[in-house]
Amino acid sequence: MCGIYGTTINYSDNQIKSKLQRTAFRGPDKMDWKSYEYKNDTRITFGHNRLSIIDLDPRSNQPFSFLDKIKIVFNGEIYNFQELKKSLSKKGYAFNTTSDTEVICAAYIEYGEKCVDYLNGMFAFVIYDVEKQLFFGARDRLGQKPFYYYLKGKEFEFSSQISSIQLFNNQRLTISRNAIQKYLAWGTIPDTSSIFNEVKKLPAGHYFTYNLNTGEFKNKAYWDVDYQGNNKFKGSYHDAIQELETIATDAVKTRLFADVPVGVFLSGGVDSSLVAALATKTTSEKIKTFSVKFNEKGFDESIYAQKVANHLNTDHHVIECNYNEGLDLIENFHHYYDEPFSDSSAIPSMLLAKYTRKHVTVALSGDGGDESFIGYHRYNWVKHMNRIYKLPKPLRKLASSTLQSLPHYKLKIIGNVIKEESVNDAYLSTTYSPSSNWFEFEDNIADFEELKYLYHNNKNIFERVSDYDLKTYLNWDINTKVDRATMAYSLEARSPFLDYRIVEFSRTLPTEFKFFKNNQKRILKDVLYNHVPKEFFDRPKAGFTMPFKEWFKTDLKDFVLSELSLENLSEIPGIKPKDVQKMINQHMDGSWNRYGLIWQLIILRQWLKNNGEGFSIK
């Protein structure tokens, strides 16, 4: 896990150094860059911030050269690299390190662009093919590792984080009004956009080539989820349980491999508990586990994590969080999340990473279980919505009008949702804020390619929303949150449920294997119950959140009112300051829960104040 950088722009050495230093937290063990002369006084520069995980020897430092044919910078882990290395060795390749970086190089020489099909991991890398005079790069199937790039003619620049590209580029870059609008609607900036008009993100599951001679850039998808529903599991439910446990056990086992200490994030929920259980099963060493504790009633889940840890006999660590530490993380948020990003669970994620890093360098997480096994609360809501949308349209409109006229804001929200034309539209409306009554842009913020995973008839509604969330919420939000939160403290996070084999397998299963009656994540739970008592989990599902709703009205009230004063709101492009101020007052007097809006605007204001200075907005 590291930070990568590269460019064909002739920056000075001091400028390159500054760009790498900006994201040095991603890889504190070694910072280095190398320039390769190209032609016509043009040079290619590759840079790298290394977090040493596998083969700690300096021989595996990057930028890395292989057979003088290719140069590479690589961020991530290839979990099947040892197996792939054996295969390539039989084909005559010799290896001088024990790293996965060198294996990627050999795989590229052997298989060309198809090398990505052989890689099981999380990754973003760029290879400079000296003979072909081109760049070849790729991003992992599910977008766990970030990849930003700037391209204008023969000027090309890429990085793990946008701040490295942003530096020294006031004349090249402009802040995107459209991206700000998308952020206000979605809480994050979807692929392939970024906060700058001129900077793009390579989509998950894509590779690219960039021809150095012509400046031609091409990208192509090499993997996708089976949203057509072509592959079906043929066995029984019992067969499916056995096969899932086999794949999941291997996914956990391969992610435990490292030359540094490894632990597990343990919330006490189904997903992280299963990861912890399989980790204890696949190693003789005592597993270290980590959870967060809040003192506020209704937010502390640490007791459940402790119960699971006691049963599995792990070395468990509980991290306490209070509003003072939360405020400190908020005020430095923009440095690590260098695009506007408003998932408030990023704060406890950062806190968890900060203290976990004191004990281990790698931590396994349970991310991805909900998207593959129909686990979110809103999927149960879809079940009820599906029934409502079978009612005649006039009856739905009447119910919508009635609910919207009632004083309780939650009923108003439900009324607003059920007025949509279809259950697909209703679900889409719950994933973003389509209302424009407090911001002024007119662009279509729900026009993107990923809608194809929701709007088709090849699968039932539960499978469609699951696919849609995998391609949107997981990619745009969860993976961004986890990458930035852990990298802020030089901690590598690995997610076994994001092994593409599990993702693909889950989509072959009948829906009732995953969601039966009111039992969500049915098959995942039944695998878990082979290792941890069922009664530990007889409680409602909880999210990983902080008590911001309460803090914004109490301990953090002065901070909120200062940051979001009418004067400061007036500096945020595209919003209606007086309308927003009224909404903030609604939160303070308890008439409407507006904490999500408040958090969004605090993050946007801080980004504009600290990261956006000197850039025009277009």
N, C-alpha and C positions, 0 to 999 in steps of 0.2 A: 504494500500500500504506500503510495507516494504521490508526488505531484509532478506532472510532466509539462514541458514547454518546448516550443520550437517556432522558428520563423525564417522567412527568406528576406526579411527587412533588415537593412544594415544598421542596426542599433549599435551603439558603442558598448564596450565591455562593461562599463559602469552601469549603463542602462539595463543590460541583460542581468547583471548581478542584482539590481534593484527589483526587477521583475520576479526573479526567483526568491529573493528575500521576502517579498510581499506574501508569499504562501509557504514560507519555510516551516510553518507549523505542520504541514502535511508530511514532511519528511525531515526531521531534525538531525538524522545520523550522518548525512553527507549531502552537501550541495555542490553541484558541479555543472559545467557546460562546456561544450566543444563546438568549434566552428570548422566547417568544411568548405574549402574553396570550390566554387561552382564554375562560373565563367563570367566574363564581362564585368569583373570587379564585384560580382555578386557572391555572397557566402550564405551558407546554410548553417543555422545555429540550433543545436538541440541542448536543452537544459533539463535538470532533474533534481528534485529534493527527495532523498531516499529515507524511508522508514524501513530499516533492516528487519526482515521477518524470516526469510529462507536464504541460506548460505550467507552468513554474516561477514564473510571474508571480503576485503576490498576488491577482489577479482570480479565480483558481481556488481560493482558500482556502475551507474549509468551516467551519461550515455554509453551504450555498450556496442562494441563492434564484433561482428561475426564473420570470419573468413575473408575479411577486407571487402566483402561484397555488400554487406548491409550494416546500417547503423540503426539503433533502436532506442526509444524511450518508452517506458511501460509503467503503467499504474494498475495495481490489482494483484490477483492471485489466479493461477491456473491449477485447479485442484487435481486434475488427472495428469499432471506433467510427468510424473514418474512412469506411468503406464505409456504415455506418448513417447517418452525418451527411450524406453526399451524398444519400441517399434521402430523409431528412427535410427537407433543404433544398429539394428539388423539391416538397415538400408545403407549402412556405411558411414553414418555421421559420427564424428568424435566430439566429445564434450569435455571442456576444461573447468567447468564449474558444476555445482549441485543446485543451480538456480533454475526457476521456471522461465526466466528471461531468455536464456540461451536456447531453450526448447522451442519457444515461439519463433526464434530466428531460423532454426533448422526446419521447422514445420512450414514456414513461408517459402524457403528455398525448394522444399520438396513438393508442396501442394499449391503454391501460389495463392491466389485470392481465396481458394477453398480451405485454406488452413484454419479459418475461423470455425468451420464445421467440426473440427477435431478438438476444439478447446472447450472444456467445461470449467467455467470460472466467472469471476467478475473482472472486467478489464477495460482499459482504454489505452491503446498504444499507437505509435506511429513508427513506421520503418522507412528509412531512406534507402531505396534501392539504387546503389551507385551506378550499376551497369545500365539500368533502364532509365535512369534519371527521373525518378518519380517517387512520390510519397505514397505509401499504402498504410491506411490506419483503420481501426475498427473499435467498436464499442460493444460491450457484452449484450446478450440477448434481452435482458430485462432492465438495462439502464442503471445498474448499480453504481457504475463509475462514470463521472461526468466528462464531457468533452465539448469545449467551446472552440470556435474558430472564426477568424476574420479573413475575408478574401476579397481582393480587388485587383483584377488583372494578375500580375505576377507577384503581388504582395500577399503573402500568406502567413498567418500567425495562429497558433493553437495553444491551448492550455487547459489544465484541469479546472481552473477557476477563472472567472471573467476578469477579476481584478488585475491579473498579470497582463492581459491584453489591454486593459483600460489604461494602464500606466504609460505616460508619454504619448498619449494618442488623442489629445483634446481636439486636434484638427481632423482626425480620421473618423471619430465616433460622435454620434448624436443620441441623446436619450429618446427612447421611443414612447410617444404618447399612447400609441396602441397597446404597447406592453404594459403601461401603467393601468390602462383600462382593464386589460386582461387580469392583471394582478388584483385590482379592486373587486373583480367579479369572481375569480377563482382562488384567490389567496396565495397563488404562486403564478409563475409565468410558464405557460405550457411549452412543450417542444413544438416547433423548432425555434421559436422566438427567443429573444433575450431582452434584457432591459435596454440594450443598445440596438439601434436599427441595423447596424452593419455587422453585428456579431450573431452567429447562429450556433445552434446545438446540433451535433450529429445525433440523429434519432437512435434509440435503443435498437439492437439487432441489425445494425447497418455497418457496412464498411465503405471506405472511400478510396479513390485514387486521385492524386493531384500531379499533373504532368508539369515538370519544372520548365520544360522548353516552351510549351504553348500556354501555360496557365490554366489549362482545362481541368475542371473539378467534376468528378462524378461520384455519386453515392448510390448504394444499392442495398436493399434488404436481403439478408441471408437467413433470417429466421422470423417466424411469426407464430402466434398462438393459432390453434386450429379453430377458428371461429365459424367454419363451415359445418363443424360437427361430423366430419367424415369418419373418424376413428372411434370405435366403440369397444369397451371392455367386454370380453366374452365370458368371463368366469363368474362365480358366485360372490356374494358379499364377503364370505369368509376368505375366499381366494384373494379378493381385493385388499382385505386387511393385511394378509400375509405379504402380498407384494409391496404394499405401501410401506410396511415396516422394514422390509429388506432395502428398498431404495432410500428411505429416510435414514436408516442406520448407516448406510454407506455415505450419504451426503454429510452426516455429522462427523463420521470417522475421518473423511478426507479433509474436513475443515478444522480438525483438531491438530493436523500436522503443521508444525512450525518449529523453528530453532529458538523460539522465545516463549515465555509463559503465556498460556491460553486460559480464558475463563468463559463464563456464560452469563448473559443478562437473564435474570429470573424475576419475572413480575408476579408469578403465582398463577398466571392464566394458563390456558390449555397449550398454546403454542410454545411458549418459553419453557414450560414444565416438561413437555415432550422432548425438546432439545436437550435439556439438562439430564433427563432420564436416559436418553440414548447415549449421551456423552459419558455418563458414569458406567454404562454398559460396555462401551467400546475401549475403555482405557483402565489400566490398573491404578493410575495416579488419582489422588483425591482432587476432584474438580472444584475450582473456586467459582462461586456464584455471587451475583450482585443485584441489589434492588434499591429502590428509592422509597423513603418514608416521608409523608406529609402529616403534620399535626392536625390539620383541618378535618373535621368529621366528613365522611363521605368520599375522601380522596386518598386515604391511607389504605393501600392494599398489601403493605409489607408483611402483615400477619400471615397472609396466605402463602406468600413466597417463603416465609420462614418455616411454615408447616411442610411444604414440599421439600425444602432444603434438609430439614431434619429427617424426613423419610428417606431421602436419597443419600444422606450422610455427606453432604458437600461442605466445603469450607465457605460459609456464607457471610457476606458483608452487607450491612444495611446503611444506606447513605441518607442522612436527614436533610431536608430542605426547608428553608424559611424565606420570607419575602426579601430579607436583606440580601441574601445570596442570589435570589432570583433577580433582584433589581440590578445587581452588578453584572449578571450575564446579559440582561436586556441592554444595558448601556454599551456593551462591547459586541453585541449581536451582529452589527453591520460589518465588522471586520472579518468574520468567518462566513456568514451568509452574505456574500458580496453581491447578491441580487435581492430585491425585496422578496420576502418569504414569510408567510404569516401563520404557519402551523404552530400554535402555542406549545405543543408538546415538544418542540425543539428545545425549550428551556430545560425541562427535566431530563431530556436526552443528553444535553450538554453536561448537566450536573452529574448524571450517571457516568458519562465518559470521563469526566475530570477526575473522579475519585477511583474509578475502576483502573485507570491508567497507572495509579500508584502501585498496583499489584500485578497487572498483566499488560501485555502489549497487543494481544488479540482477544476479542470477545465474540462469542456466538450469540445470535439473536433469533427471535421467533418471527421476524417479519416475513410476510408472504402467505401465512396460513389462512388468513381471512379471505383473500382474493381467490385462492384456489379451492377452498372448501366451504364457501358461502357462510362466512362467519360474522359479518358486520350486522349490527342492529338493523340497519336500513334494509337488509335483505328480508328480514321478517316483516318490515313495513311494506315492502314490495308485495308480499303475499296478500296483505289486506288490500293494498291498492289495486291489485289485479282483480279482486272481487268487485271493488267499487266501480272499476272501469267496464264492468259487464252490465252496469245499470244504464238505463236510457240517459242520453245526454241532457235533456231538460231537467231530469231529477238531480243529476250531478251539479248542474248550474245552480239550482235552487239550494242544494246543500252547501255549495261554495259560498253563495251570497249570505246565507244564514250564519255560517261560521265566521266569515269576515266581518260581520256586524257585531259579533260578540266582543266583550272587553278584553278577554284573556289573549295575550299575544300568541301563545302556542296554537290556539284554535284558529286565529287569523292566518297563521302560516299554513296550517292544514287546508283551510279553505282556499288559500291562494294556489296550493299545489293541485288540488283536485279539479280545478277549472281548466287544466291543460287538456289538449285534444286526445292524448293517448297515454297509456301507462309509461311508454318510452319517454314522452315529453315530461311527464310528471317526475320520473326518476332523474332525468337530466336537470330539471329545475332545482332538485335538492342538492346537486353537486356544485352549484355555483349560485351567485346572486344576480339574477337576470334583471332585477329592478334598477332603473336608471333615475329614480327620483332624487338621488342625492349626488350623482355625477353626470357630467354633461356630454360625454362622448356618444356618438351615434353608430360606431362600428359594430359589426356583427361579431360578438365575442364568443359565440357558440358555433363557429364555422371552422371545423378542423377535421382532418382525415380520420381521427379515431372514432368519430360518430358511427363509422361503418360497423364497429363491433357491437353497437347497441341497436341500430336500425336495420334489422334483417329478420327473416323468418326461419332461419336454419336451426335455431335452438329455442328453448323456452325462455321466459323472461329472466329466470334466476341465472341461467348459464350466460345469457347475454350481458347482464349487469356485472357479473363476475369477470367476464372477459374485458368489458369496458373499463372497469376499475383497475384491472391489471395493467392495461395500456395507458391509463391516465393517472388516477390517484396514486397508485403504487409508484409509477415512474416519475411523475412530476413532483409529487409531495413526499411520500415515505422515503424513497431512495435518496432524494435530495437532503431531507432532514437527517437521515442516519449518516450519510457521507460527511456532511459539514460538521455535525455535532461531534462525531468521533474523531475526525481529522483535526478539529480545533485543538485536541489534546493528544495528537499523534497516537491514536488508538485505532487499530484495524477492527472493523466489524464484519463478521461473516454470517450469512443468512442461509442455513441449510434448506429452508422451504423455497428459496429462490433458485435452487438447483433446477435447471431446465427439465430434468427427467421427472421431477415431482410435478412441476407445472404441466407438462405434457400428459403425464399419467392421470392427473386429477380431471383433465378435460375429456378423458375417455370414459369416465365413470358415470353411471346413471345419476341423475339429480338426487334421487332418494338415498343413495349411498352417502351423500354429503349433507342433505337437508331433508329430514324425515319428520313429518308432523311439525312439532316445534323444536326439534332437536337439530340445531345448526352444528356444522363441523362433526357430524355423526361419526364418520369413519376415523377421523383424526383422534377423536375422543376415545374410540374403542381401541386404537393402538396405544394411546396413553394409559388406559386402564389396565393394560398388561403390566404396567410398571409402577403406577401410582394409584392409590385407592380412589374410586369414583366419588366418594362422599366429599373429598377435598374440593370438588368443583361444583357442588350443588348450590350455586349462587349466580346472580345475574352477571353478565359479561361487563367488565369495566374498561374504559379507555385509559390511555397514558396521558393524563392531563394535570394541569396545575390549577389551584383555586383562584384563578384570575378574576372570575366573576365577583368574588367576595373581596379580594385584595384591591381591585380597582375602585371599590366603594369605601374602602377603609385604609389599610396601610399604604396603598399606592395611589390614593385619591389625589393628593397634592401633585405627585409626579404626572399623573394623567392630565390634570387640568392645566399644568404648566406646559407640557409638551404639545397639548392639543388646544391651546388658547386660540381665540378667533384670529389673532395676528398670525400665528404659526399655521393654522389651517388654510389661511389665505395664500400661503406659499406653496401649497400642494396643488399641482395642476389638475384641472378637470373636475374638481369636486365643488359642491355648493356649501361654503363654510357655515352659513347660518343654519341651513337644514341639518348639517352634520352636528353642529353644536346642540341643536334641539334633541337629536338622538342620543348624544352623550349624556345630556341632562335626564333623559328617560331612564338611562341605566343607573344614574346616581340616585334617582328617587324611587327606584325599584319597580317602575311600571313596565319596563321592557328589558330583557336581557340583551344588551348590546356589546358584550365584552369582545366578541369576535371582530366587530367593526372597529372598536377602540384599539385592539391589538394590531389590526391591519394598518391603521393610520399611524400609530406610533412607529411601527417598523418602516413604513414608507417615508415618513418625515425624517427619521434617523438616517435612512439610506441617502435621501436627497441632500441632507445637511453634510454628511460625512463622505459620501462616495460620488455624489453627483455634481459637486462644485466644479465650475469651469466648463461644463458641457451644456450645449444648447439642447432644447427639447423640440422635436419635430414629429 
